[in-house]
Amino acid sequence: MATAACPEFTVEISDRFQVVRVIGTSIGARCAPETDTSPQMSIWTDPADTGSIAKALTDITQDLGEIVERRPIAIAGLEGEFVHCLDELKDWETNAKIPWRRMRVMAAGLSAGGRLHATAMCTNDDLPEVAAAFLRMLESFVVTATGTAATAARQAGDEEVDAMLQAAMARLDAAAKAVSAEAKASTDAGVAPPAADVETRFAAALRSAGLAALHGRVRPLATPALLLIEDGPDDPGATGLTRVGGGPDLAEDAIWPRDESGLHLNFLAQLDLAALPRDDAGFPALPADGLLSFFSGADLHDGLVLLTPAGTRLRRHDLPDDAEEIAVSAARMRVWSSDLGRFRLTATEADGLTGETEPDGRVRFLRDGAPVIALASEYEICATPQRLRIEPTLCVPAEDERYAAAGVDDPFALWRAIEDGMAVGDGPQHQMFGLQAFDMGAASPVGRAVAHARTAGWTELAAPDGWFTLLALRSGGGAGFEFWDHGGVVFMAHRDDLARGDVSRVVMLVESA
């Protein structure tokens, strides 16, 4: 056990939780290594003390899954409630559902006013140990500042948090201004000039890493790919062009696709297959023409790819101006149901939005009686679609057993030099074909696609051979996507499927720190 202290109180943290962070009057603890399913606990104070604790906990936990336990609790003279919920996470590598335990405590009676809050989260396997550590932490709670001292401690903590938020907002504002300036420069200049040819860029990248002498041995390890570079705002009057963001161009009789819950999938990008270079680079065979459209679902799950045949009359589905507002309101009205395997409504009205359950069990949302586009996620929304320009490139793996024979002592430095040297412009380097970062082993996109194929029962696709990167999208740029922690999404496809125009088994993965 170790003592963790903030300006208002101290608690004892189990040695199982190696990572402890103190911010203002809050203490957080996580198990290492820090992953999506690492056990975690936190405890903090809040000056707000109005209203019923029971109602407040009900509001907080209504979207956190099934309540399996709820009882009164006493903590160092404070009276409150303990709630234990059984929620569910989704493993984006295997698509498997992971039971996720959430414990929440709220108590009143602090001498300086306000409430004490605490939470713990873990998997089923970790529950006994984490629940015991959580209760020991609560039992060890000791107030170290009372009255005006506690008020001053909270004020200092609030100022610390506010300073952190202001710094973060300043960084975001600077980034937004940089993106705006870049987009304006691109618009003012018209079409950006083409990049140097791939061989020139590859040789220059090797020189920058001091590896020019190894060119003859390293070049055979490189794999061709295509970069998709933002080339200024999209023409809203054109349809069927390669672009990222906005709303999809679909067949005139097609509707915006919805997921099994009834939510509209977030549109990410579309590719005009006829505009792709057709040469001897050895790329996987794709249909000669047509439009590929890429979508994502809630929490970047349930990716979908559509292939609209060439010659189809297209209609642009504009992204509503209030798409984000609707998505946020709709999210407040639903909760995931493990029994149904989809979202269900928990409320029928919020922020002027009405929710309904259709006969097939799916949900839909209306405003003033008219159906609206309720996107599955409020995050992957781009109101400023960008044209995409295609540039050839070369990729090398971050690790490869052949590097030793080629005389490469630091494979990562080589990969980084090639990655930077082959980049075109300063924006996100969206990509087709080629390799992704650390494209080896079970954790690679290919390995994860194979795992997904096995789980889905696609036995003929359950081997690494044949899987390739159909499209990789990155965060940032004029489109402004933010995939998790400024990462990316990768759509993996199989050669055999795409050669016959079958996109039903494309697998979407998330790459993020």
N, C-alpha and C positions, 0 to 999 in steps of 0.2 A: 504494500500500500504506500502511496505517496500523497503528500498534502499539496493541494492546488489552491491558490489564493487569488482573489480579486479584491478590489478596494472595499467591498462590502461584506464578504463572507469567505469562509474556507470550507473545503470538502476533502474527503479522502477518495483517491482514485485507485482502482485495482491495478496491479502491475501488468495485467493483461492489456491495458490501454496505454500503449507506448507513446502516442502522439497527443499531447495536451496543449491547447491553445487558450489564452486568456485575452478577451477583447472587451474593454469596458467592464461592466459588471456581469459578464457571462463567462462560463468556463465550458469548453468543449473537449472531448476526449475520443480518440479513435484507435482502433487496433491497426498495427502495421502488418503487411503493406496496405496502404490505403487504396481500396478498390470500391466498385459500386456496391458490394455486399459486405464490406468491412463492418463489424460491430461498432456502434458509436453511441455516445451519451453526451448530453449537454444539460446545463442548469444555469438559470439566470433570473433576475428580478425585473419586475415591470411596475412602474408607479401607478398604472391604472388599477383601480380596485372597485369600480362600480359594477352593478349588476350581479346576477347569479353565477357562481362558479359552475354549477351544474349545466346551465344553459350555455355558458361560454365553452365548456368542454364538448357539449353536444354539437355546437356549431363547428368547432375545430376538427372533430373526429368524424363528421358525417361523410367525408370523402376518403376516409382512411381504411375502408374495408369493414369486415364483420367485427362487432364488439364481442369479445369472448369473456371479458371480465370487467366489472365496474364496481368499485367499492370505496368507502370512506378511507382516508389515510391521515395520520398525524405525523408531522415532521417537526421536531424540536419546538413543540408548543404551537405549531401552526396547524390549522384544520383545513382539509381539502379533499380532493377526490383523485383516485387512480383509475385509469382506463387502459385496457389492453386490447389492441385491435389486430386481427389477422388480415393482412393486405397481401398483395401479390406484385412481384416484379417480373419482368420478362428479360431473359438472357438473350441479348441481341446477337450472340454468336451461334447459339443452338436453337433459338426460338422457344426454348423451354420456359415454363412458368415456375417461378421460385417463390414459395411462401415467405412472406416478409412480416416480421413481428414489429409492432409499434406500441410502445408504452408511453403514456402521457400522464403527467401529474400537474395539478394546479392547486395551490394552497394560499390562504389569506391569513393575516394576523401579524405581518412584519411591523416592528415598532415604528419604522419610518413610513408606514403605509405601503400600499401596493401589494403585489402578489409574487409568490415564488412559482417559477415554472421549471419543469424538467422533462426530458424526453430520452428515450433509448430505442434503438432499432437494431435488428439482427435477423439472421435466418433461423429456421427451426433448430438446426443442429447446435447453434450457439445460444439458444434461448436459456437453458438452465443457468449457465455461467453468467451470461449478461444480466439476466433478471436479478440474480444474487448480487452482482456488482452494483447494479442500479439502486437496489434497496439499501446496500451498505453506504453508497454515496449519499443518499437522502438522509439516512440515520446519522451520518457524520456532519451534517450541515451545522455550521457555527457562525453566528452573526458576529462580525468584528467591528462594525460601524453602526451606530444607532443615531436616531434623532437628526440633528443638523449635520453631523458627520456623515451619516448615510446619504442624506440628501446631496451633500457636496460630492460624495463618491459617485452617486448616480449621475450627477451633472457632469463630472469629469469623464465618466464612462461614455455618456451620450456625446460629449464633445469629441472624444477619441473616435467613436464610431462615425460621427458626422464628418470629421476630418478625412477619414478613410473613404467615405462615400463621395465627398467633394473631390478628392484626388482621383477616384475612379471615374467620376463624371467628367472631370477635366481631361482625363486620358481619352474617354469616349468622344468628347467634343472635339478634341484635337484630331482624332482619327476620322471623325465625320467630316471635318473641314478639309482634311487631306483628300478624302475620297471625293468630296464635292469639287475641289480644285482639279483633281485628276480627271473627273468626268467632264468638267468644263473645258479643260485643255484638250481633251480628246474630241469634244464636239467642235471647238473652235478650229482645230487642225484638220477636221474631216477624218478620212480613213487613215489609220496609223500606218507608217511605212512598214514594209515587211522586215522580218528579222533576218539576220545573216543566215546562210545555209547551215544545216545541221553539222556538217563536218568541220566547218570553221569554228562554230561555237563549241563543239566537243574538244577540238584541239586547244582552243583558248582556255577552256575549263581545266584541262590537264596542266597547262602551263601555270595557271594560277595556283595550283596545288603543288607545283614543283615536280610533277610527274610526267613531263613531256617525253622523257626518254622511254617511258613504258607504253607509249601510244600504240605501238604495234601489237603488244600483248594484251592491252586492256580493251582496245576497240572491238575485238571479237566477242567480248562479254556483254556489249551494249545491245539493248533491245529497242527497236523502233516504236514510236508512239505518236500520237497527235495531241498537241496542246490546243485548248479552246480558250482564247483570250478575249476578254471584254473589249468591245470596239465601239463604245458609246451607246447612248439610249436607243432603244428599239423604235422602229417606225410603227406607230399604233394602227396605221391603215393597212399594213401588210400582213399576210397570213402565210404560214408554212415555212417560215425562215428559222434558221438555227439561232436560238436565243436562250437566255436564262431569266426566270422571274416573270411576274405578271400573272395573267390567266392563260389557260391553254387554248390552242387552236384545235378544234375538234370537228368531226364530220357534222354537217348541218343537222342531221337527225339524232346526234349523240348528246347525252347529258353529261354534266360534270360528274365524274365517278365518285361514288360514296363507298365507305367501308362497311363491314358487317354490322356496325352499330348505327349506321345511317349518316355518319359525319362525312362531309366532303373532304376528299384527300387534298393535301397541299400540293399545288403544282410547282415543280422545281425548274424544269428545262425541257426543251424540245430540240431534236436534231433532224435536219433535212438530209436524208441519206444520199440523195442525188448530188449534194454539194461536197460530199467527202471525196478526197483524192483517191483515185483508182490506179495504183501502181504496183510494183513488184516488191513492196516492203514486207510482204508475208503476213499482213493483217488477217484476222479471221474473216471469213466470208460473211458479208451482211447482204440483205436485200439491196438491189441496185437503186431502188428509189422508195419513196414513202416517207412518212413522218413518225419518228419515235418520240413519245411523250413520257416524261418521268414524273412520278408522284410519290409522296410519302404520307404516312399516317401519324397517329398520336405517338409522341415520344420517339419519332423516327423509326417506327415499326410499320409493318404492313406496306412495304413499298410496292408500287405497281408501275408497269411499263405497258404502253399501248402502241400498236403499230397501225397507223392509218394508211391504207394503200394510196399510191400515187394516182392522181386524177380525181380523187374525192373532193367534192366541194366543201371547203372549210369555213367555219364560223368562229371568230374569236370570242371567247367567254371572258369578258373583262372582269378583273378583280374588283369587287366592291370597295368603295372608298372607306367604308366602316368595317372591312373584313376582320381586322384585328379586334376591334371592339366587340363584334358579334362572337368571335371565337372565345374571347375571355368570358363573356356573359354565359355562353353555352357551356363552358367548362364548369362554371359554378352550379349548373343545374343538373349535373350528371355524376355518376360514380361507376367505377368498374365492378361488374358482377362476375365473380368466379363461377357461379352456377350457370349463368347464361353464356359466359365466354364473350361478353361485350359490355358496352356501357348501357346503363339504364338511367332513367330520370329520377332525380330526388326532389325536384321542384318543377312546377309548370310555368313559372313566370319569374323573370329577373331582368331589371334594366329595360323594361319595355319589350322584352323578348318572350315569346310564348313557346313552350315545348310540348310536343305531342308524341305519343307512341303509336306507330303505324300498325296495321293488322299483322304484319310479319315480325313485329317486335322491335323493328328499328325505330330510331328517334328522328324527328325532324323539328325544325325551329321556324317560327313565323314572326313577322313584325307587321302590325296592323292587318293581320289576317293573310298576309302574303308570304309564301315560303322565301327563305333567305339562304345564302351560301354560308353554312356554318362549318368552317374549316376544322379539321381534326386537331390542329395545333395552332396556338397563337404566335409561335416563334418563327416557323419557316414560311414567312409571308414577305414577298418582295413586291412593292408598289412601283418600282422603277426598273422595268425589264431592260436588259442589256443585250445588244447584238453580240454574237460570238464569232470571232475570226479564227480560222484553222491554221496552225503552224506545225510543221513536222518537228520532232524532237527525238532524242535518244535517252534511254534510262539504263542505269546499272543497278544491280542489287546491292543492298547495304552489307550483305554478307554472302560469301560464296567460297566454297572449298578451292575453286580454281584461282583465287586471288594469290594464295601462297606461291603457286607455280609461276604466276605472273610477276612476282616480286613486289607485291603490294603489302606493305607492313601495317598500314592503317586503313582497312576497308571503309570504315565510317567516314574518315576524312575525304577519301576518294568519292564516296557517294554524295557527301555534302557539296563538294566542289562541282560535281557534274550537275547536281540538282540546282545549284545556284547559277552555274554557268550556262545552262540550257534554258533558263527562264527567259520569257519574252515580256518585257515591261515589268512594272512593279505590282500589278494586280494579282488576284488569285490565278493559279495555274490549273484550271480545269483540264481534264485529260481523258482521252480514249486510248485503249490498248496499253501495252507496255506494262511496267512494274509499278507497284506502290511501295511506300516506305516499309522497310523490313519485310519484304515479300517472301518470307521463308517460314516453313514449319506450320504447326497446327494453328497458331495465332495469326497467320497471314490471311489476307482476303481469300486466297485459294483454299487454304485449310479450313477456314470458317464456312466457305461455300460448300465444300465437301461434307462438313459436319451437318449443315442444314439439309443437304440432299439426302443424307442417311436418315435423319430424323423424319423427313417428309416422305420417305419410302421411294425416292427416285433412284432405284438401284443402278440403273444404267448410267447415272451421273455421279455415282459415289466414289469417284477416283479423281486425283488431281488433274490428269491429262484432259485437256479440252476446255477448262475454265479460263476465262480471261476478263479483263476490265472493260466492260462496255462503256461506262461513264463514271468518272470520279469528279465530284464537285467539292470546292473548297469554300471556306467562310471568307467574308470580307468583300472588298471591291464595291463597285457601283450597285450591284444587286443587294449587298448588305446581309446576306444570309449569315446566320450564326449557329452552326451545327455543334450543339453541346459546347464544350470548352474550346471554341474557335478551331474545331476540327473539320472533318469532311464526311461525306457519304460516298459510298462506292457501290455501284450496281454491277454485280458479277453475273456473267452469262456463260452458257456452254456453246461451243462451236457448232455442235450438231443441231441444237435447237435453232440458233440464229441463222444457220445456213438455209433452213426451210421456213424462215420467217416466224418461228414460234417464240414469243416473248413471255409465255405464261409461267416459266420457271426461272425468271431472272431473280436473283437474290440481292436485297439491299442490306448493306452493312454500314456501321458507323465507325469512323476512325477518329478518336479524340483522346487527349490526355486526361 
